[in-house]
């Protein structure tokens, strides 16, 4: 695998590659169409963009905020171009919308951790809380990062996230939509926030996990 920072229009490869997101071909040459990290795996090539809005995918876990309530459904801000829909039938338990005021269950401004279950051909997004791990978030702190930086915050096979949790002993939920929930002491929450900001700022650089770990250790030793 090869990764480096590239800019739009930059020549990134030549030859018979399978093209994924962020690249295009002219004759036998392949160019980047966005600014991001060049990612080559075997004969597959893509660019991981460093900026951009969250584009929902089925199976993603997201942190959403209730933005509107209608009969039998909630609308949820998932930091995307359009709100997602949480039907009453996708809540934790059975709800009879004829007998229940949904605002008594989830009110405007409430925060949830849910899974994208369906995206229609017209790009309407449906989410569900009937999945293991889904929950209502009632405490802690939610911070926002650029959605395209989320894979770097998680790390390969969860390595970065596991390291941060181990070193800080804080509860963390990462939404693919660029929202991250932190639940711990104010000091540990501030430290993890600092670590995440560092990852976002230096996402394109090598050796980042070790640098973040050393920063956390250094900051803890100052206490």
PASEBA-1860 file (N, C-alpha, C; in nm, 3 decimals):
! residues 223
1> XXXXXXXX> 0.085/-0.119/0.000/0.000/0.000/0.000/0.088/0.124/0.000 ~ 0.046/0.227/-0.075/0.121/0.352/-0.081/0.027/0.468/-0.053 ~ 0.070/0.560/0.032/-0.013/0.677/0.061/0.071/0.802/0.062 ~ 0.021/0.905/-0.005/0.085/1.036/0.002/-0.023/1.140/-0.027 ~ 0.005/1.263/0.009/-0.090/1.371/-0.015/-0.082/1.413/-0.161 ~ -0.198/1.419/-0.228/-0.202/1.460/-0.368/-0.305/1.571/-0.385 ~ -0.295/1.643/-0.495/-0.385/1.754/-0.523/-0.460/1.727/-0.654 ~ -0.572/1.797/-0.678/-0.648/1.774/-0.801/-0.561/1.795/-0.925
9> XXXXXXXX> -0.573/1.702/-1.019/-0.498/1.711/-1.144/-0.361/1.647/-1.139 ~ -0.319/1.600/-1.023/-0.186/1.541/-1.010/-0.185/1.399/-1.067 ~ -0.079/1.367/-1.143/-0.061/1.233/-1.196/-0.026/1.140/-1.079 ~ -0.105/1.034/-1.061/-0.084/0.947/-0.946/-0.041/0.805/-0.985 ~ -0.066/0.765/-1.110/-0.028/0.631/-1.153/-0.043/0.618/-1.304 ~ 0.014/0.514/-1.356/-0.003/0.478/-1.496/-0.026/0.329/-1.505 ~ -0.108/0.289/-1.601/-0.125/0.147/-1.623/-0.265/0.097/-1.594 ~ -0.276/-0.034/-1.581/-0.405/-0.103/-1.570/-0.447/-0.116/-1.424
17> XXXXXXXX> -0.506/-0.009/-1.369/-0.558/-0.009/-1.232/-0.710/-0.006/-1.236 ~ -0.771/-0.064/-1.132/-0.914/-0.048/-1.110/-0.934/0.084/-1.037 ~ -1.017/0.172/-1.091/-1.035/0.305/-1.034/-1.154/0.309/-0.939 ~ -1.130/0.366/-0.821/-1.239/0.391/-0.728/-1.256/0.542/-0.711 ~ -1.297/0.588/-0.592/-1.330/0.729/-0.573/-1.208/0.819/-0.587 ~ -1.232/0.937/-0.645/-1.131/1.043/-0.642/-1.026/1.038/-0.750 ~ -1.040/0.950/-0.849/-0.942/0.942/-0.957/-1.013/0.931/-1.092 ~ -0.940/0.968/-1.199/-0.994/0.952/-1.334/-0.878/0.918/-1.428
25> XXXXXXXX> -0.914/0.862/-1.543/-0.813/0.815/-1.638/-0.815/0.897/-1.765 ~ -0.698/0.928/-1.815/-0.682/0.987/-1.947/-0.576/0.906/-2.020 ~ -0.618/0.834/-2.126/-0.532/0.738/-2.195/-0.483/0.635/-2.093 ~ -0.354/0.623/-2.073/-0.301/0.524/-1.980/-0.261/0.586/-1.846 ~ -0.292/0.715/-1.828/-0.249/0.785/-1.708/-0.369/0.810/-1.616 ~ -0.342/0.808/-1.485/-0.447/0.823/-1.384/-0.417/0.946/-1.301 ~ -0.519/1.031/-1.284/-0.501/1.158/-1.214/-0.597/1.167/-1.095 ~ -0.559/1.248/-0.998/-0.645/1.275/-0.883/-0.747/1.382/-0.920
33> XXXXXXXX> -0.872/1.363/-0.873/-0.975/1.465/-0.896/-1.003/1.546/-0.769 ~ -0.941/1.510/-0.658/-0.962/1.579/-0.531/-0.830/1.589/-0.456 ~ -0.829/1.676/-0.353/-0.715/1.676/-0.262/-0.736/1.567/-0.158 ~ -0.635/1.484/-0.136/-0.651/1.378/-0.039/-0.532/1.286/-0.034 ~ -0.553/1.168/0.025/-0.447/1.070/0.041/-0.457/0.963/-0.067 ~ -0.348/0.942/-0.138/-0.341/0.838/-0.238/-0.340/0.702/-0.168 ~ -0.430/0.615/-0.208/-0.442/0.483/-0.146/-0.439/0.377/-0.255 ~ -0.329/0.302/-0.262/-0.312/0.197/-0.362/-0.305/0.064/-0.290
41> XXXXXXXX> -0.397/-0.026/-0.326/-0.400/-0.160/-0.269/-0.403/-0.259/-0.385 ~ -0.290/-0.324/-0.408/-0.280/-0.414/-0.522/-0.294/-0.334/-0.651 ~ -0.396/-0.368/-0.729/-0.421/-0.296/-0.856/-0.544/-0.206/-0.845 ~ -0.580/-0.171/-0.722/-0.692/-0.080/-0.700/-0.638/0.053/-0.648 ~ -0.692/0.162/-0.699/-0.642/0.293/-0.661/-0.758/0.387/-0.630 ~ -0.743/0.466/-0.526/-0.845/0.565/-0.490/-0.776/0.680/-0.418 ~ -0.851/0.790/-0.400/-0.806/0.902/-0.319/-0.903/0.918/-0.202 ~ -0.849/0.922/-0.081/-0.930/0.948/0.037/-0.933/1.099/0.057
49> XXXXXXXX> -1.045/1.166/0.032/-1.048/1.313/0.039/-1.026/1.363/0.181 ~ -0.965/1.480/0.192/-0.938/1.540/0.323/-1.047/1.639/0.364 ~ -1.135/1.673/0.274/-1.246/1.762/0.306/-1.371/1.707/0.239 ~ -1.486/1.756/0.284/-1.610/1.715/0.219/-1.719/1.680/0.318 ~ -1.843/1.688/0.273/-1.959/1.655/0.353/-1.970/1.504/0.372 ~ -2.041/1.466/0.476/-2.065/1.324/0.500/-2.163/1.271/0.396 ~ -2.126/1.160/0.333/-2.214/1.090/0.238/-2.256/0.959/0.303 ~ -2.383/0.945/0.342/-2.426/0.826/0.415/-2.410/0.697/0.335
57> XXXXXXXX> -2.381/0.589/0.407/-2.375/0.455/0.349/-2.449/0.360/0.442 ~ -2.520/0.263/0.384/-2.590/0.164/0.465/-2.488/0.091/0.553 ~ -2.522/0.079/0.681/-2.432/0.013/0.774/-2.352/0.109/0.859 ~ -2.345/0.236/0.820/-2.273/0.336/0.900/-2.344/0.361/1.033 ~ -2.266/0.377/1.138/-2.321/0.429/1.263/-2.298/0.580/1.265 ~ -2.400/0.654/1.304/-2.392/0.800/1.302/-2.441/0.856/1.435 ~ -2.393/0.973/1.468/-2.445/1.047/1.583/-2.534/1.157/1.528 ~ -2.662/1.150/1.563/-2.759/1.243/1.507/-2.829/1.325/1.615
65> XXXXXXXX> -2.886/1.436/1.572/-2.958/1.527/1.661/-3.101/1.542/1.609 ~ -3.198/1.521/1.696/-3.339/1.531/1.655/-3.368/1.675/1.612 ~ -3.412/1.690/1.487/-3.433/1.824/1.432/-3.581/1.856/1.407 ~ -3.666/1.753/1.399/-3.809/1.777/1.375/-3.885/1.649/1.413 ~ -4.013/1.666/1.445/-4.096/1.553/1.484/-4.228/1.561/1.410 ~ -4.266/1.449/1.349/-4.396/1.437/1.285/-4.465/1.312/1.337 ~ -4.588/1.295/1.298/-4.659/1.174/1.337/-4.582/1.050/1.291 ~ -4.547/0.964/1.381/-4.484/0.833/1.358/-4.335/0.840/1.321
73> XXXXXXXX> -4.275/0.961/1.323/-4.133/0.965/1.284/-4.063/1.089/1.340 ~ -3.933/1.074/1.352/-3.846/1.186/1.385/-3.757/1.216/1.263 ~ -3.723/1.342/1.247/-3.619/1.380/1.151/-3.492/1.409/1.228 ~ -3.380/1.360/1.174/-3.254/1.363/1.248/-3.145/1.428/1.165 ~ -3.080/1.529/1.223/-2.965/1.593/1.160/-2.846/1.499/1.174 ~ -2.794/1.448/1.061/-2.678/1.358/1.064/-2.556/1.422/0.997 ~ -2.555/1.555/0.994/-2.439/1.627/0.939/-2.417/1.596/0.792 ~ -2.528/1.582/0.720/-2.524/1.552/0.578/-2.610/1.653/0.503
81> XXXXXXXX> -2.622/1.633/0.373/-2.699/1.728/0.292/-2.847/1.725/0.327 ~ -2.897/1.611/0.371/-3.039/1.598/0.406/-3.054/1.530/0.540 ~ -3.165/1.559/0.607/-3.194/1.492/0.734/-3.226/1.345/0.711 ~ -3.200/1.264/0.812/-3.239/1.124/0.809/-3.374/1.108/0.876 ~ -3.439/0.996/0.851/-3.569/0.965/0.910/-3.553/0.849/1.006 ~ -3.604/0.868/1.128/-3.613/0.760/1.226/-3.761/0.733/1.248 ~ -3.812/0.627/1.188/-3.952/0.591/1.208/-3.973/0.537/1.349 ~ -4.095/0.553/1.401/-4.123/0.501/1.535/-4.101/0.350/1.540
89> XXXXXXXX> -4.118/0.281/1.428/-4.097/0.137/1.422/-3.949/0.100/1.427 ~ -3.860/0.198/1.411/-3.716/0.175/1.418/-3.657/0.215/1.552 ~ -3.744/0.255/1.645/-3.696/0.288/1.779/-3.669/0.158/1.855 ~ -3.610/0.170/1.976/-3.574/0.053/2.056/-3.690/-0.044/2.076 ~ -3.805/0.011/2.099/-3.920/-0.072/2.138/-4.041/-0.032/2.055 ~ -4.146/-0.114/2.064/-4.268/-0.085/1.989/-4.334/0.042/2.042 ~ -4.377/0.125/1.949/-4.446/0.249/1.984/-4.573/0.258/1.900 ~ -4.682/0.289/1.965/-4.807/0.314/1.893/-4.820/0.465/1.877
97> XXXXXXXX> -4.792/0.518/1.757/-4.795/0.663/1.738/-4.933/0.725/1.758 ~ -5.040/0.641/1.756/-5.174/0.694/1.780/-5.196/0.724/1.928 ~ -5.118/0.660/2.014/-5.138/0.677/2.158/-5.019/0.741/2.228 ~ -4.912/0.768/2.154/-4.789/0.817/2.216/-4.744/0.947/2.151 ~ -4.713/1.044/2.235/-4.653/1.169/2.189/-4.503/1.144/2.172 ~ -4.456/1.140/2.047/-4.316/1.105/2.023/-4.219/1.203/2.088 ~ -4.264/1.328/2.109/-4.175/1.427/2.171/-4.147/1.394/2.317 ~ -4.229/1.305/2.376/-4.204/1.261/2.514/-4.095/1.155/2.519
105> XXXXXXXX> -4.064/1.097/2.402/-3.962/0.992/2.394/-3.828/1.051/2.348 ~ -3.831/1.121/2.236/-3.714/1.194/2.186/-3.759/1.335/2.151 ~ -3.699/1.433/2.217/-3.737/1.573/2.197/-3.641/1.641/2.100 ~ -3.682/1.758/2.054/-3.594/1.838/1.968/-3.462/1.863/2.041 ~ -3.352/1.840/1.970/-3.220/1.863/2.028/-3.159/1.741/2.094 ~ -3.238/1.635/2.116/-3.182/1.513/2.175/-3.081/1.450/2.078 ~ -2.983/1.382/2.135/-2.876/1.321/2.056/-2.885/1.170/2.063 ~ -2.868/1.104/1.948/-2.876/0.958/1.942/-2.759/0.902/1.863
113> XXXXXXXX> -2.731/0.774/1.889/-2.632/0.698/1.813/-2.710/0.588/1.743 ~ -2.712/0.590/1.611/-2.799/0.500/1.535/-2.728/0.452/1.410 ~ -2.792/0.357/1.342/-2.731/0.294/1.224/-2.812/0.326/1.099 ~ -2.744/0.354/0.990/-2.810/0.376/0.862/-2.857/0.241/0.810 ~ -2.989/0.223/0.794/-3.042/0.093/0.751/-3.083/0.092/0.605 ~ -3.115/0.210/0.549/-3.161/0.212/0.410/-3.138/0.349/0.349 ~ -3.102/0.349/0.221/-3.095/0.472/0.142/-3.172/0.445/0.013 ~ -3.277/0.521/-0.011/-3.361/0.496/-0.127/-3.295/0.549/-0.253
121> XXXXXXXX> -3.345/0.509/-0.370/-3.289/0.562/-0.496/-3.294/0.714/-0.505 ~ -3.386/0.775/-0.429/-3.394/0.921/-0.426/-3.311/0.981/-0.312 ~ -3.226/0.898/-0.255/-3.130/0.941/-0.152/-3.196/0.976/-0.019 ~ -3.314/0.924/0.008/-3.374/0.941/0.139/-3.310/0.842/0.233 ~ -3.266/0.892/0.349/-3.189/0.811/0.443/-3.277/0.771/0.561 ~ -3.281/0.640/0.590/-3.354/0.588/0.706/-3.252/0.529/0.803 ~ -3.269/0.563/0.931/-3.181/0.510/1.033/-3.261/0.428/1.133 ~ -3.191/0.344/1.209/-3.258/0.258/1.306/-3.180/0.256/1.437
129> XXXXXXXX> -3.255/0.237/1.546/-3.193/0.220/1.677/-3.209/0.076/1.725 ~ -3.259/-0.010/1.638/-3.275/-0.152/1.672/-3.152/-0.230/1.632 ~ -3.037/-0.180/1.672/-2.910/-0.244/1.646/-2.827/-0.242/1.774 ~ -2.746/-0.344/1.794/-2.659/-0.349/1.911/-2.568/-0.227/1.911 ~ -2.561/-0.159/2.022/-2.477/-0.040/2.035/-2.552/0.091/2.020 ~ -2.668/0.088/1.954/-2.746/0.211/1.939/-2.793/0.259/2.075 ~ -2.803/0.390/2.091/-2.842/0.442/2.222/-2.883/0.588/2.213 ~ -2.945/0.635/2.320/-2.969/0.778/2.340/-2.850/0.832/2.418
137> XXXXXXXX> -2.796/0.944/2.375/-2.680/1.004/2.441/-2.730/1.116/2.532 ~ -2.714/1.097/2.662/-2.770/1.192/2.758/-2.663/1.269/2.835 ~ -2.539/1.228/2.826/-2.434/1.298/2.899/-2.308/1.300/2.812 ~ -2.200/1.351/2.868/-2.076/1.356/2.791/-2.072/1.476/2.698 ~ -1.985/1.469/2.601/-1.958/1.581/2.510/-1.949/1.527/2.367 ~ -2.009/1.597/2.273/-2.000/1.562/2.131/-1.916/1.667/2.060 ~ -1.812/1.622/1.991/-1.730/1.713/1.911/-1.747/1.677/1.763 ~ -1.714/1.769/1.675/-1.727/1.744/1.532/-1.592/1.754/1.463
145> XXXXXXXX> -1.571/1.664/1.367/-1.451/1.664/1.285/-1.493/1.653/1.140 ~ -1.399/1.675/1.049/-1.427/1.654/0.908/-1.459/1.506/0.885 ~ -1.575/1.472/0.829/-1.613/1.331/0.815/-1.509/1.245/0.745 ~ -1.437/1.303/0.649/-1.338/1.223/0.577/-1.217/1.187/0.663 ~ -1.204/1.251/0.779/-1.092/1.218/0.869/-1.126/1.105/0.966 ~ -1.251/1.063/0.968/-1.294/0.960/1.064/-1.213/0.831/1.052 ~ -1.188/0.779/0.929/-1.107/0.656/0.921/-0.970/0.670/0.986 ~ -0.911/0.788/0.978/-0.779/0.810/1.039/-0.790/0.812/1.190
153> XXXXXXXX> -0.901/0.866/1.241/-0.923/0.870/1.386/-0.944/0.729/1.440 ~ -1.013/0.646/1.363/-1.033/0.507/1.404/-0.903/0.428/1.390 ~ -0.831/0.449/1.281/-0.706/0.378/1.256/-0.729/0.243/1.191 ~ -0.622/0.187/1.137/-0.632/0.057/1.072/-0.668/-0.049/1.174 ~ -0.777/-0.121/1.148/-0.830/-0.222/1.240/-0.856/-0.165/1.379 ~ -0.889/-0.035/1.384/-0.924/0.029/1.511/-0.805/0.063/1.598 ~ -0.685/0.065/1.541/-0.563/0.080/1.621/-0.555/0.214/1.692 ~ -0.586/0.324/1.622/-0.576/0.456/1.683/-0.678/0.471/1.795
161> XXXXXXXX> -0.800/0.434/1.768/-0.907/0.449/1.866/-0.880/0.363/1.989 ~ -0.834/0.241/1.967/-0.803/0.151/2.079/-0.693/0.209/2.166 ~ -0.593/0.266/2.103/-0.482/0.325/2.178/-0.531/0.441/2.264 ~ -0.614/0.528/2.207/-0.664/0.644/2.282/-0.748/0.598/2.401 ~ -0.835/0.501/2.379/-0.919/0.449/2.488/-0.833/0.389/2.599 ~ -0.732/0.315/2.561/-0.646/0.248/2.659/-0.567/0.349/2.741 ~ -0.518/0.453/2.675/-0.433/0.550/2.744/-0.513/0.650/2.828 ~ -0.639/0.670/2.794/-0.716/0.773/2.865/-0.831/0.716/2.948
169> XXXXXXXX> -0.868/0.590/2.924/-0.979/0.525/2.996/-1.107/0.609/2.987 ~ -1.139/0.647/2.867/-1.257/0.729/2.843/-1.350/0.654/2.747 ~ -1.481/0.674/2.760/-1.577/0.614/2.667/-1.586/0.699/2.541 ~ -1.577/0.634/2.426/-1.579/0.705/2.298/-1.672/0.632/2.201 ~ -1.757/0.708/2.134/-1.835/0.657/2.021/-1.803/0.744/1.901 ~ -1.765/0.682/1.792/-1.731/0.756/1.671/-1.839/0.737/1.567 ~ -1.901/0.846/1.524/-1.997/0.841/1.415/-1.926/0.861/1.283 ~ -1.963/0.783/1.183/-1.902/0.801/1.050/-1.934/0.936/0.991
177> XXXXXXXX> -2.031/1.005/1.050/-2.070/1.137/0.999/-1.988/1.251/1.058 ~ -1.880/1.218/1.126/-1.791/1.323/1.175/-1.824/1.377/1.313 ~ -1.910/1.307/1.385/-1.940/1.345/1.523/-1.885/1.237/1.616 ~ -1.823/1.281/1.725/-1.759/1.189/1.818/-1.805/1.221/1.959 ~ -1.853/1.119/2.030/-1.901/1.135/2.168/-1.793/1.092/2.264 ~ -1.768/1.178/2.364/-1.668/1.152/2.467/-1.735/1.156/2.603 ~ -1.707/1.058/2.687/-1.765/1.054/2.820/-1.657/1.015/2.921 ~ -1.613/1.113/2.998/-1.510/1.091/3.098/-1.496/1.216/3.183
185> XXXXXXXX> -1.391/1.220/3.262/-1.367/1.339/3.343/-1.337/1.457/3.252 ~ -1.358/1.582/3.299/-1.327/1.698/3.216/-1.182/1.698/3.167 ~ -1.090/1.655/3.252/-0.949/1.655/3.214/-0.923/1.554/3.101 ~ -0.978/1.434/3.115/-0.957/1.332/3.013/-1.030/1.368/2.884 ~ -1.147/1.427/2.897/-1.221/1.469/2.777/-1.143/1.575/2.701 ~ -1.086/1.670/2.773/-1.005/1.774/2.707/-0.883/1.713/2.639 ~ -0.821/1.613/2.704/-0.703/1.550/2.647/-0.738/1.474/2.519 ~ -0.849/1.401/2.521/-0.889/1.327/2.401/-0.929/1.424/2.290
193> XXXXXXXX> -0.994/1.533/2.325/-1.027/1.635/2.225/-0.901/1.687/2.159 ~ -0.799/1.712/2.238/-0.671/1.759/2.185/-0.608/1.655/2.092 ~ -0.618/1.527/2.131/-0.564/1.420/2.048/-0.637/1.411/1.915 ~ -0.769/1.422/1.920/-0.849/1.413/1.796/-0.819/1.532/1.705 ~ -0.804/1.650/1.763/-0.768/1.767/1.683/-0.632/1.748/1.616 ~ -0.540/1.685/1.686/-0.408/1.657/1.631/-0.418/1.559/1.514 ~ -0.500/1.455/1.530/-0.519/1.359/1.422/-0.580/1.426/1.300 ~ -0.681/1.508/1.323/-0.746/1.577/1.211/-0.648/1.668/1.138
201> XXXXXXXX> -0.565/1.736/1.214/-0.469/1.831/1.156/-0.357/1.760/1.080 ~ -0.317/1.642/1.129/-0.200/1.574/1.073/-0.237/1.441/1.008 ~ -0.361/1.429/0.963/-0.411/1.301/0.912/-0.331/1.246/0.794 ~ -0.268/1.333/0.718/-0.196/1.291/0.598/-0.053/1.247/0.625 ~ -0.008/1.252/0.750/0.132/1.224/0.781/0.150/1.081/0.834 ~ 0.272/1.030/0.819/0.305/0.896/0.865/0.346/0.899/1.013 ~ 0.336/0.784/1.078/0.379/0.772/1.218/0.290/0.846/1.316 ~ 0.167/0.870/1.277/0.080/0.956/1.358/0.038/0.887/1.488
209> XXXXXXXX> 0.012/0.758/1.485/-0.032/0.689/1.607/0.070/0.704/1.719 ~ 0.196/0.686/1.687/0.300/0.699/1.789/0.309/0.842/1.841 ~ 0.294/0.939/1.753/0.303/1.079/1.797/0.186/1.115/1.887 ~ 0.069/1.067/1.853/-0.048/1.094/1.937/-0.031/1.028/2.073 ~ 0.016/0.904/2.073/0.040/0.833/2.200/0.140/0.909/2.286 ~ 0.250/0.955/2.226/0.351/1.028/2.302/0.296/1.159/2.356 ~ 0.210/1.225/2.278/0.148/1.349/2.325/0.061/1.323/2.446 ~ -0.018/1.215/2.440/-0.107/1.182/2.551/-0.024/1.153/2.677
217> XXXXXXX> 0.081/1.072/2.662/0.166/1.039/2.776/0.230/1.165/2.834 ~ 0.279/1.252/2.744/0.342/1.376/2.789/0.244/1.465/2.866 ~ 0.121/1.477/2.815/0.022/1.561/2.880/-0.019/1.503/3.016 ~ -0.027/1.372/3.025/-0.064/1.309/3.152/0.046/1.326/3.257 ~ 0.169/1.327/3.212/0.281/1.343/3.306/0.288/1.484/3.364 ~ 0.223/1.579/3.295/0.223/1.717/3.345/0.127/1.735/3.462 ~ 0.031/1.643/3.474/-0.073/1.658/3.577/-0.015/1.641/3.717
END
